[in-house]
């Protein structure tokens, strides 16, 4: 019985290995952003076969409808006979009448070089696989081989997490791995180093020098090693490699997108023009995802659906806690100073805690909004200023609160992330929000875990940041004499001031009935100078004073009254920078937190 079963498995393995779908992509018309894709699907059963362009992409949660950039589709059988094609919907091609083999060909237009889309021009072929290659859902478990017909006249070479077969032909064990494997084809610079028998690569496509590449790679190495310290080990990358695919070129689109064994990093900033410092934050964020998201993975995203929007209530942890570590790692790696890191917390903190959106959704429900906000597009106006807080930001400030709260108990967030890694990441067992709650209860005690989740996750309460920050010698303060208006206002050359967003619920502008598009002529009949900042203009008025605002709406003159209030914005600073002396206990706690002397 055992011998028979073994022989069956051997024959099954041989049969499956013969069922390989093959793709060839070429770029003769790169100057006009076109690629030609040819694919062959052999050993098919009789009947209709469906081919689709993905509607989504790993790491993104909204719909993107990649089929809109596909044209000149045709299908033939093994003898070259044209086959029947039926279009039941905008992203599907149903092919019938084949002889066991279907060959397809189509043209792809691609001209956005970021993490979600593809870009083809004479500088590179920057390929996000779901935006580039059709697939057949029924054949998703088949092995795939793809040949990149590179432009040798442009000195192109291939960088990808796909394992090499030979030449410029690469392999994926199945459709899912293929779709998760972005590819950069260009005359890039390559840097590599070994960590724990694994190879970390930087494929850097930029217009700068080899020396700049060397300097930047040293920063990348520091980030990699600092993040390894959080978890105690690197993931065991498939095929022994992890590759940063970096495009810092004028025609790119700023982005970062994590994948299982690689990440896309794109920016228009060159290393010589600020990118050396500013681009490294994306490296920090995306590499942290090699643990948190790619392997410590929300159950709601497993398996990832390429045919529908992907909604997850765990993004505050998956994306948000990753965002918390993004800046912290740069400080620990010596790429930012403690002063820079601490003062830099203010922007995200103010965005989250001064938003009225917490009245409507908790952090889990904010995560549910991803299909509407994650690079999604719409033409109708929305009220996001008042109803949405990014799960990146919300999760980040909750990560800060949890870390400092744990440290007051002699624990820390690093060890909690290790616990999540050992339980869900190394085993690759997907988790839920309830699982995070349960793990925190086990790690820090039921009372602590329940308090954190019941107040700050399931509800939208604000932790006592002032006390938490003080424990590491950091001051959290609010100004009392800075006037607050409650909407973005831009001063025009004619001395009028235009409100350019929905006024924030509860703010002076909101209570005065001012809204997006209103044109402020003056306040208390005092003219606005054409070169004047509106915030500076407001400083001449007293907080709490009843002010008369003259404005127009849709060309009609109107008047309202408004009372300025103190700014709700917070600032972060090291105690010693404000003339205060932190205790030795505070300084030691800060050292343990930031891991710097």
N, C-alpha and C positions, 0 to 999 in steps of 0.2 A: 504493500500500500504506500509506504513512504517513498520507495523507488519510483513508483508510477507518478506520484505527486511531484517529485523532483524533476522527472523527465518532462512532465507537463509544464512546469514553470520554466524550464530551459527553452522548450519550444515556444512558449508564450513570449519569453523575452526576445528570442530571435525574431518572432513575427512582429513584435512591437517596434524593434529597432529598425526594421525595414520600412515602417510607416513613418517616414520623416517628411515633414513639410519644408519646402525650400523657398527662400526669397532671394532676389537679386535687386539691389537698388543702385541706380546710376544717376549721374549729375551733369550730363552734357550741356544742359540748358540752365546751369546754376546762375548765370548772369541775370536770368529772369525768374529766379527763385523756384524753379521746377525740378522735381525729381521724378524719375520713372521707376515704378515698382513692378516687378514681375514675380509671380509666385506659382508654385506647382504643388498640388495636393493629390497624391497617388493613392491607390488601394482603397478606393471609395466604394461603399455599398451603393446599390442602385437607388435612385430617387433624387429628390431635390436637396441641394446643399446650400445652406445660408452662409453668406459672408457679410461681415459687419465692420464698420469703423467704430471704435470705442466712443462712448459719450462722456467718459470720465478718465481720470489719470491718477495713478497712485500718488498719494500725498496731497491731492486736491479732493474737495468734497462736493463741488458744484458740477453742473453739467457744462460741457464745452463744445459738444457737437462737432467733432473733428471731420465728419463727413462733408461739411460745407466746403472743404478745400480739395475735394477729390473730383476728378473729371476724366473723360475719355476711357471709361471702364469697358473692358471686353473680356469674354471668357471663351476658351476653346477646349476641345478634348485632346487626347494624346496624338491625334492625327491632324490637329490644326483646324478642325471643324468648329465654326462659331456655334455657341450654345445659347439657348433661350435664357433671358434675364427678366426677372420680375422684381419690381420695387414696391414692397408692401408698406414701407415707411421711409423716412428720409435718410436713415443710416443703415439700411440693409439691402443687399443684392441677393436674390434667390436664383440659383443656377440649376437648370435641369437639362436632361437629355445627354448626359456625359457617358463615357465608356469605361468608367472606373478611375479616370484621371480628369482633373480640372486644372487648367492653367489660366491664371488671370493676369491682367495688366491694367495699370491705370497711371494717371499723372497726378502728382501731389503738388499743390502750391504751398510754400512754407516760407514765412518771413517774419517770425517772431522768435528771437533767440533768448528764451528763458527756460524755466523748469517745466512748463506745461505744454508749450507748443514746439514746433520745429522751425528751423531756419536754414535755408539753402541759398548761398550766394558764393561769390568767388573768394571769400575769406574762409568759409568753412561750411560743412554740413553738420548742423547741430540738431540731433534727432532725439525727440522724445518719442518712444516707440508707439504708444497708443495714438499719438497724433500723426503717425506715419504709416503704419502697417495694418492692413485688414487682417481679420482673423475669422475662423469658423468656430463658433462655440462648441459644436459637436465634436470637434477634433482637438479640443484644448489640452488633452493629455499627451498628444504626440510630441515627439522630439522635433526641434526646429533647427535648421541651418540657414544662416543668412550670409550672403556675400555682399560686401560693400565695394562697389566698383569705383575705387577712389580716383580722384583726378591727380595723376602723377605729374602733370604739367604744373600743378600748384603745390607739389611736395606734400600732399596730404598723407596722413597715416591715421590709424584707428585707435581710439581709446574707449574702452567699455569694460563693464564687469562681466560680460559674456566670455566664456573660455574660448581660446583660439583652437580652430581645427587645423587650418593651414592657410598660408597666404593672407588673404583678407576675408576668409570665411570663418564665421564664429558659430557657436552652438548654444542652444538653450534646451534644458531638459523637458520643458513644457511651455505652453503659451503664457502662463502666469509669470514665470521667471523672465521670459522674453519681454513681456510688457513692462516689467519693472527694471529694465536695463537700458538706461539712456546711453547714447553714444555720441562722442565728439570726434569728428573727422576734420583734421586741419593740420597745419604745420606747427604743432604745439611743442612746448618744451616739457620734458619729463624729468621729474625728481622722485626718488624712492628711498625709503629706509625700512629697516627690519625691526619689528617689535614682537617678541615672544613667538618667533618663527612665522610671523605673518608679515606681509609686505604692504606698506602704506605708500600709495602713489599720488603724486600731484601731476596731472596733465594740464599744463597752463598754456592756454591760447591767449596771447596778448601781444601788443606791439612794442613791448619794452625789451629790456636787455636780459642777458643771461645772469648778470650780477643781481638784478632786481629779483629774478626768479629764485636765486639762491637765498637772498635775504628773506623773501616772503616764505619760502619753504621752512626756514628756521622757525618762523612764527607758527606755521602749521604744525610742525613737530611738537612745539611746546603745548599747543592746544590738545593734540592727540594724547600726550602723556599726562596732562592734567586731568583730562576726562577719564582716562583709564584709572586714575587714582580714586575717582568717585566710586566706581564699581569693583575695583580690585583686579580687573582683568579686561582684556578686549573680548568682544564676541569672536567666535570661531568663524571667520569669514569664509564663505563658500569659495572653493578653488584657491584659498590662501591669500587673497588680495582684497584690498579696499582702495578705491580710486576716487580722488577729488577731480571732477571734470570742471575746470575753471575757465570761463571765457570773460575776460576783462577787455572788451573792445567797444568802439563807439556804436556799432550797430546792434549790440546786445540789448536785452531788457533786464533791468535789475530783478533778481530772483534768487531763490535757493530752494532746492527740492531734494529731499532725502529718498534714498532707495536702499535696498538690502545690503549691498556691498559697494555702493558708490553714492555720490551726491553731485547734483548740478549746482554750480556757483556762477552766477552771471552778474555783471555790472558794467555800466558805461564808464565808471571811474577807472582810470589806469593806475597802476601801482605808483607811477611817478607823480600823479596828480591827486593824492589823498587816499588812493585805494590801499596802499600798504597798511594804513591804520584802520580805515573804515570798512574794508571788505572782510577783514578777519573775523568780525562778529558773525557773519553768515557761516563761516567755517565752523565756529564754535557751536552754533545752533544745530547745523545739519549733522555734524558728526555725533553729537549727543543723541540724535535720533537712531544711530546704529544700535543703541540699546533701547531707548525709550521711544517706541512706536514701531520700529521694525521687528523687534523681538519681544519686548514687553508690549504686547499688542492688544488694543481694545477688541473685545469680542464683537462689537458692533461693526468692525471693519474687516472681519475675517469670515469668509473670504471677501476680498474686495470685489465690488460689483462694477464691471466695465460697461454696463448697460443702463445704469440708473444712478441717481444721486446717492451719495453715501452719507448717512446721518449717524452721528456718534455723540453720546452724552459724556464721553470721557476726554474730550479734546482739551479741557481745562488742565488735565493732568498730562496728557500726551504732548500737547503743544505748549501749554502754559508753564508747566514745571521745566520743560526744556528751555523755555524763554528765561525763566529765573536763572538757570545755570549758565545761559549764554554769556551774560556780563560777569557773573561770578567767576567763571573759568578764566576769562581774560585777565581778571585781577590775580587769581591764583597762579596763572602762568607768567605773571610779570609783564603782561602786555598793556595793562592799565594800572594806575596807582590806586591804593585804597581811597584816596580823596576823590579821584575821578569816578571810581565805581560808586561810592556812596552818594555823591552829589548827583550822579546820573540816574539814581533811582526815582527822582522827583517826577520826571515826565510821565512815566507809566503809572506811577502812584496817583498823581493828580487826575489823570484821564479816567482811572477806574473809580476812585472814591468820590469824585465830584460829578459823577454821571447820575442823572435821575433814572437811568435804565434799570437799576437794581430794584426799583419799585415794581417792575413788571416781570423780570426773569431772574432766577438764581444762576449760578455759574454752570450748572448742568444744562439748563435750558438755553443759556447763551451758546453753549456748544452745539445744541440742536440747530442753531441758526446758520451753521457753516455753509450749507448748500445755497443760501441766499447771499452770502458775503465773501466767500472764498474765491476771489477773482470771477465771481458771477456778474453778469451784466443785466441791466433792465433800463427801460426808457422812462418809466413813471417815477416821479419823486417819491422818496421814502423818508421816514423820520428816524433814521438811525442815530442821530445825535442824542435823541431822547430815549430810545428803546433798545439800544444794543451796545454792549461792551465786548471788545474782542476777547475771545477765550485765551488767546496768547497773553494778553495783558492781565486779564482777571486772574488767570491761573498763575501768572508770574508773581503777582503781589501776594496771592495766597501761599505760594511756595516760600516767599520770604517770611511770612508770618509763621508758617509751620516750622520752618528751619529754626528761627529764633526761639519759638515756643519750646521746641524739642531740646534746644541747647540749654534752656533754663532748667530742664530736668536731667541734664547730663547726657542727653541723647543728641542726635543730629539727623538732618535730612539725608546726608550721604549714606548713612547706614540703613535708613529706611529704603532708599533707592536700591541699595544692595539686596535688601530683603525682597523687594519686588522683582529684581533681576533673578535671584536664585529660585524664586517661586514660580514666576511666569515667563521670564526671559530665557533662561537657560533651557527650560523645559518646553518653551514655546507653546504654553497653554494660555489662550486669550483670557483677559480679565474683564470684569465689570466694575461699575462704580461701587457696588456693594463689596466687591473683593478688596478694593483699596481701603474702604472703611474697615473691613474685617482685619486686614493686615496692620492697619494703624492701631487698632484696638489691641492686637496681639503684641505689637512692638512697644507701644507707649502706655498701655493700660486702657481699659474700657472707658473709664471716666474721661480721660484725655481725648480718646478717639471720638467718642460720642459727642463731646462738647464741640470739637472742631467741625465735625460733619453736620451736626444739627444746627449750628449757628452760622457757619460760613459756606457750606456746600449746599445743603438742602434749603437753607435760608440765605439771605443776602446781608447778614450782619458784618460789621467791620471790626476786626480784631483791635486790641489795644496796642497799636503800633508805637505810640510814644514810649510806653514802658518797655516794650520789646527792644526798640532801638537803643534806649538808654542802657540796656544790659550789655551792649557791645560798644558803649562810648560814642553813640551817634545821637545827635539832636534832631528831633522832628518838630518843626515850627511852622506857624502860620502868621503872615503879616497882618497887622491891624489897621494900617493906614493906606493900603493899596486899594483903589476903587475897583469894583467889579461891575461889569455891564451885562454879560451873559450871552453875547453873540459875537461872531467875527465881523469886524467892520473894516472896510478898506476906504481910505480917503482918495478921492479922485482929483484930477488937476483943476477942476472947477470949484474945489472947496466943499463939495458935498461928500457925504460918507454913506456907503452902501452896505447894508447888512447882507452877508453872503452865505448864511446858513440858517437853519431853523433855530430860533432862540431857545435856550435851555430852560426846561420846565422849572418854575420856581425862581428863576433869575429876575433881576430888575427889568431887563428887556422884555421877558416873557410876561411879567405882571403888568407892564405898561402897554401890552398889546402890540409890541413891535415884532416883526417877523421877517423872514427871508425876502429880500428884494426891496424892502423899504429904503427910501433915500432920505437920510437925515440932513436937513438944511442947516440947523443950528440948535444949540441948547441954551435956554435963557437969552436968546437973541445974540449970543456971542458967536461970531463967525469962526469957521474952521479953516485954518491955513492949508493951502494946497500941499505943502510939503510936511505937514504935521502928522505925527503918529496919533491915532485916535486914543490910545491909552494915555499918552502924554496930555492930550487935550482934556481928558476927563479929570486929570489931577487938580485942575483949578477949581473943581466943585467939591463941596463938603459931603462926606459920607452921611447919609440919612436926610440930607436936605431935599425938599420937594423941588424938582426941576421941571421946566417946561421944554418939551422936545417938539420942535417943528419939523415935519417930515412930509414926504409925498408917497402915495401908494397908487400905482397904476396911473400916475399923472395927476392925482387928486390931492390937494393940500389937506393936511391933517395936523392935529395937535394932541399930545398926550402928556401926562405927568409921569415922572420916573424918580425913584429914590435909589441912589447907589448904595451898595452894601460893601463890607470889607471882602477882599478877595478870599475865596475858599482854598486857594492853592497852598500847598505845603512845600517846604524846603528841607533837604537833608544835609547835614554837615557833621564833620568830625568835631567832637567836643573841644579839642585843643585848638581848632581853627576859630572857635568862637570865644576864646579866652577862658574856657572852663577846663578843669583838670580831671580826666577820667581816672577812676581807681585802678589799682593793679588788677583787680578781678575783672573789670571791664576790658582792659587792654588784653588780658589773657584770653577772654572770651572772643574778642575781635580777632586775635591771632589764630585761634582755633577755627574760627568761621572763615576768614579770608585766606588762611594758611600762608601768611606773609609775616615777616619780622616787623 
